[in-house]
Structure formats: structure tokens, C-alpha cells
Amino acid sequence: MVVAVAFGALGAGPAWADPTPRVADRPPVSHQGPSARPSGESPGDGASPEVADPDALSGDVDVAPFRAALSREYFAVAPTTLPRRTLQRIADLDGVAAVEVVDAARVTIDGEPTSVLGVDPSTFRNYAPAPSARSDEIWQGVAEGRIALSNDVGKQRDLDVGSTVTVAGGRGEVDKEVWTHATSGVAGIDGLVSRSAARELGFPRGNGVIISAPDADLWELRDRLQEVLGDDAGLQLLAEDPEPRPSDAEGDPVADSAIEEMIAAAESRLGLPYVWGAEGPDSFDCSGLVQWAFAEAGVAVPRVTHDQWWAGEHVDFADARRGDLIFWRTDPTAPDYISHVAIYLGDGMMLEAPRSGDVVKVTEVRTDRMAGVVRVRIAD
């Protein structure tokens, strides 16, 4: 059964905290530092993700070449088609440079619930992370009916490039070749198909929109978007702020007693297996462990790693305290993407659910590709 992708990770600002970045003086994209690079760009010249078999492409579907990187600031999704007038109102908001309409649904892939977008390969590629955006073969394959899986879901679930998976939607099951492992850059989305394939699977049509607004005040824009979209739509921040969150960020840090309760809960899971998408209590992925442990201490945090990145105050690793969350960017297909989280224990040690084939364990902190540290806060 197809379910519109309006799950919790995409909801408006959650009640447990206000993840508002300080963006009033956000500099133009051309002046932002590496940590704030727009989503369509990446450092270095990383190779494009491999595809299954370029020689199998027929070329019978026209795909436009990559034109220019477009940043992604917000992703909005509704249970049903967004009216044309709503899309026009979004496009007309101050600071909005471009919008991209997509079909969004939660389906099953080989029996596992997975969030997938139906996209126009000719236009969506301009919003994709650079290693994927510039690959004609990736988008030609999607246009011709294959499925692109995120690097994480493809590797963690052993859905190899070139293998066949069964996608079950509202109109039955369809077999799709896994064309590539390439992360979309939209947190929580682990698959891309063409919009024609999405129709075949019974996705809602045009119920999602990606919004590029590189020079906007992000939180003023959020307020306007929520007014336009209404209560039924979920809204997810995709961009990052170039400045650390201020020490007086809204909300209070989680109490030390709750932090210790959270850590004790996480430590009680040591030795349990990593399973992609698992939320406990007997198996976990990295962000599922964080969410479960905090919940055991009575603190609600988001499910998706990218959204946990906004769950509090950004601090330097040198100032990290026991119970802070440490984040990394480890996805070669999306070098600016927040892709892993662990719980800091102090004294250079952390607790994490690392990867498939491994277990929840305590390890030394790795500084390579570290994105930063977050101290979770609770709204007043």
C-alpha cells in the first residue's frame, strides 16, 4: 500500500525543540564556507556513483543535460496533490529561486518500508548532490524505469547495484533493477524513480515540492511556507546554517539526570545488532538508537539523522559534554549530507550503532569527516 510521505521526520518544527538556525545575516551562497555549501555542490571532484550497465541504456527517453547546481532549502510534502495555485504561491515567496515538483510515497522494497520520490530526471538532477548530478548515465537509467537507491539503504540492506528488487505500491508489485547507489540529498528519502514509474506504482501525483531559496532568511521562509501549505503538509529543512547556533539557542539543555538515564538506556543495548531502519528495542540503526535512548529518558528527538542535527545547540567538539550527539558526513555520493550519529560518553569515547554486520558498541571518537556536535535542547 502506498502511503504519502508525511511521516514525523518531515513534520513542521516539533514540540520538543525549536531547531531555528540563526539565519538573519546568512551570507550569499557564493560567500558561504565549506560546511554551508549549497546541497548541489560538493568539495573536490568525487567520482560519480557507478551504475549497473551503461550499455543497457536504450536512449529512447530524452534526458536534459546537467545545467547548474540548485540548492535545496526545504522539502514539503502533502497527502494529496498540491494545487497549482499553491505551487505558484510558493514560487512567488520572497527569496524562492526555484521549485521542483515530485511525487512522494512510502512503499515497500523487498518487503521493507522505504520512502521514495518520483522525479523528472531532466530537472531533479540539478538539485542532486554533485557526484550524481553530473552523471548522464544515472538519470538516463532512472528515466528508463530503473530505481536509484540511497548509498545507505543500498549497502546496509545488501541491495546491490544490478540486482532486482520488488517494489510494492498501491497498484501491486513491480520489479525494478537497482541502477545505482546515489543519495538524493533529501533526508529520509531512500529511493528515486521516474514520475512515470511513480504513476505505475500508484503514488500521489505532485504531492511534494523541493524549494531552492539560497538567499532567503530560512525561518521567515518557513513561516510563509507553513501559511501557504496549511496544516496537512509536512515541511523539512534541508539547508544548513553557516554559523554555529548561539549559546542562548531557544530551549533548555536536557537535564544531567535525563542524560544519564538516556546513556544507561543506550548502554543496555550494547551487543545488539545494527539493522537498517530499526528503532529497537532488539536492533537499531544509528539514529534509531539515539531516538530510542532519549525516549527512555522521556525526551523526544526526531527519527532521521539529518533532523537530529537540528535538535539543539551546535558546539565545538572541544567543548563536548557527556550525552552530546556527534555527527559525521561519510556518504561519498553526497559529501555534504549528515549520514551518521553517535552518543558522546566523555573522555574521547562514544556509543554508536555503526553499520550492517556490526553491533551497538562503545568506541573511540573518530574525528575524520566529523560534521559537528549537538547538545539537545527541550523547548520551554
FENFENNOR-V910820 format. One line per field, one symbol per residue. psi: psi as a letter, one per 20 degrees, with the letter a starting at -180 (. if undefined). Layout:
# FENFENNOR-V910820
psi: ???
This chain:
# FENFENNOR-V910820
psi: ppppmkrhhjrrorhhqokoqojhkprqhijqrhijpqhiqqqalqqqqqrgnhiiphjjpppqrpfqppqogqpqprhrppqhhghhhghiqpiphqqoprppqoapolippppqppqohhhhhiiqqghhhiohhghggghjjrppqqhghghhjlnqpirpqopoaikaqppqpohroophiopipjqprrhhhhghikqqpkjqpppomhjqohhghgggghgghahiqqppphrqpiqqqqhkqqrqqpqhhhghggghgghijpiqqpppiqjriiqqaghhggggghhhjjpprrhpgghhhjjbpprqhhjqrpiqppqqojoiimhjpoiqqrppirkjqrprogrpiarprprqppipjphaqpopqpq.
